[in-house]
Amino acid sequence: MAIAISAAASANAQDKREARLLDPFRECGSIQESDARLACFDEALLALPQAQAEENRRSEQLTAETFGMSERAAAEADVPVEALDQVADTALSKNADGDYILTLTIADVFVDKTSRMVILFENGQLWRETGNGNMRGRLRAGWVAEIEPSGFGGYRLRIQGRNGFMGVLRVK
């Protein structure tokens, strides 16, 4: 069931992308006069590479905004186009394998009722310790953390300049 929901959400995001790319062509198809319709299609075709580049940029930035969220939550996220430049300021990079690495500064650290750390970052994201890892000691506000996908479907948090890692899950 979860796979079907995730697939549907991903398909919905793909449908939105395709609609944004094809809308100019659909508008041209409604023009009755042949020369005007052809000119419209020519203009839409010339604008297509720019539209595709913008969609790729949007996709990258949505990935930055939704890093660590479930596939369904990420696919349903709809960041307004005017907010894209703000999202681009995020500290997201790629490693040699092409995986994203999110670099954030810790704002505060809490302990939940199961004695696991909950980390609040300066950008407002909230991540919870999952219990796997080999990091020792408590995290501190002001430390810089790097979060990257683990090889097993979760995420690993590492602190710059320290040894070990901690498994984490994005809460918000």
C-alpha positions in Angstrom: 0.0 0.0 0.0 2.8 2.5 0.9 4.6 1.7 -2.3 1.4 2.4 -4.3 0.9 5.8 -2.5 4.5 6.7 -3.0 4.3 5.8 -6.7 1.1 7.8 -7.1 2.7 10.9 -5.4 5.8 10.6 -7.6 3.6 10.2 -10.7 1.6 13.3 -9.7 4.8 15.4 -9.4 5.9 14.2 -12.8 2.5 15.0 -14.3 2.8 18.6 -12.9 6.3 19.0 -14.5 5.0 17.7 -17.9 2.0 20.0 -17.7 4.2 23.0 -17.1 6.4 22.1 -20.1 3.5 21.3 -22.4 1.1 24.1 -21.6 2.5 26.6 -24.1 2.1 24.0 -26.9 -1.5 23.3 -25.8 -2.3 27.0 -26.0 -0.9 27.1 -29.6 -3.1 24.3 -30.6 -6.2 26.4 -29.9 -5.2 29.1 -32.4 -7.4 28.9 -35.6 -5.2 30.8 -38.1 -2.5 28.7 -39.5 0.4 31.2 -39.7 -0.3 32.5 -36.1 -0.5 28.9 -34.8 2.8 28.0 -36.5 4.4 31.1 -35.1 3.2 30.2 -31.7 4.6 26.6 -31.9 7.9 28.0 -33.2 8.0 30.4 -30.2 7.1 27.6 -27.7 9.8 25.3 -29.2 12.4 28.0 -28.9 11.4 28.6 -25.3 11.5 24.9 -24.4 15.2 24.6 -23.5 14.8 27.5 -21.0 11.7 25.9 -19.6 13.4 22.5 -19.2 16.4 24.2 -17.5 14.0 26.0 -15.1 12.2 22.6 -14.4 15.6 21.0 -13.7 16.5 23.9 -11.4 13.1 23.6 -9.6 13.7 19.9 -9.2 17.2 20.4 -7.7 15.8 23.1 -5.3 12.8 21.0 -4.3 15.3 18.3 -3.5 17.2 20.7 -1.3 14.0 21.8 0.5 12.7 18.3 1.0 15.9 16.5 1.8 15.3 13.7 4.2 11.5 13.6 3.8 9.6 10.5 2.8 9.2 10.1 -1.0 5.4 10.9 -0.6 6.0 14.0 1.4 8.7 15.2 -0.9 6.6 14.6 -4.0 3.6 16.4 -2.5 5.7 19.4 -1.5 5.1 22.3 -3.8 7.5 25.2 -3.3 6.3 28.3 -5.0 8.4 29.4 -8.0 9.1 32.8 -6.3 10.6 30.9 -3.3 13.2 29.0 -5.5 16.0 31.6 -5.0 15.6 31.3 -1.2 15.8 27.5 -1.4 18.9 27.8 -3.6 20.7 29.3 -0.6 20.6 26.0 1.3 23.8 24.2 2.1 23.2 21.2 -0.1 26.0 19.7 -2.1 26.7 16.3 -3.8 29.5 13.9 -3.0 31.5 11.9 -5.5 28.7 9.2 -5.7 26.1 11.9 -6.6 24.4 11.7 -3.3 23.2 14.9 -1.6 25.0 16.0 1.6 23.2 18.6 3.7 25.4 20.8 5.9 23.6 22.5 8.8 24.4 24.2 12.0 22.8 22.8 15.2 20.6 25.3 17.0 19.5 23.1 19.9 19.5 19.5 21.0 16.7 17.8 23.0 16.1 14.4 24.4 12.8 12.7 23.7 10.8 10.3 26.0 12.8 7.3 24.5 16.1 8.9 25.4 17.0 9.7 21.8 18.4 13.0 20.7 16.2 15.4 18.7 18.3 17.9 16.8 16.9 21.3 15.8 18.9 23.0 13.1 19.2 26.7 12.4 17.1 26.4 9.2 14.2 24.9 11.2 14.6 21.3 10.2 14.2 18.8 13.0 15.9 15.4 12.9 15.7 12.5 15.5 18.4 10.0 16.4 17.4 6.5 15.2 19.7 4.6 17.5 22.2 3.2 15.0 25.7 4.6 14.7 28.9 4.9 16.7 28.9 8.5 17.7 29.8 9.1 21.4 28.6 12.0 23.5 26.0 14.7 23.2 25.7 17.1 20.3 26.0 20.8 21.0 24.5 24.0 19.6 26.8 25.7 17.1 28.4 22.4 15.8 28.2 21.9 12.1 26.6 18.7 11.0 26.6 16.9 7.7 23.7 14.6 6.8 23.9 12.2 4.0 22.0 9.1 2.8 23.3 5.8 4.3 23.6 2.7 2.2 20.6 1.2 3.9 17.9 3.7 3.1 18.3 6.0 6.1 20.5 9.0 6.9 23.7 9.5 8.7 24.7 12.6 10.6 28.4 13.4 11.1 29.9 16.3 13.0 32.7 18.2 11.2 36.0 17.6 12.9 34.7 14.6 15.0 34.7 10.9 14.6 31.7 8.6 14.2 28.2 9.0 12.9 24.6 8.8 14.1 21.6 7.4 12.3 18.9 10.1 11.9 15.4 10.5 10.6 13.8 13.8 9.5 10.9 14.8 11.7 10.1 18.2 10.2 
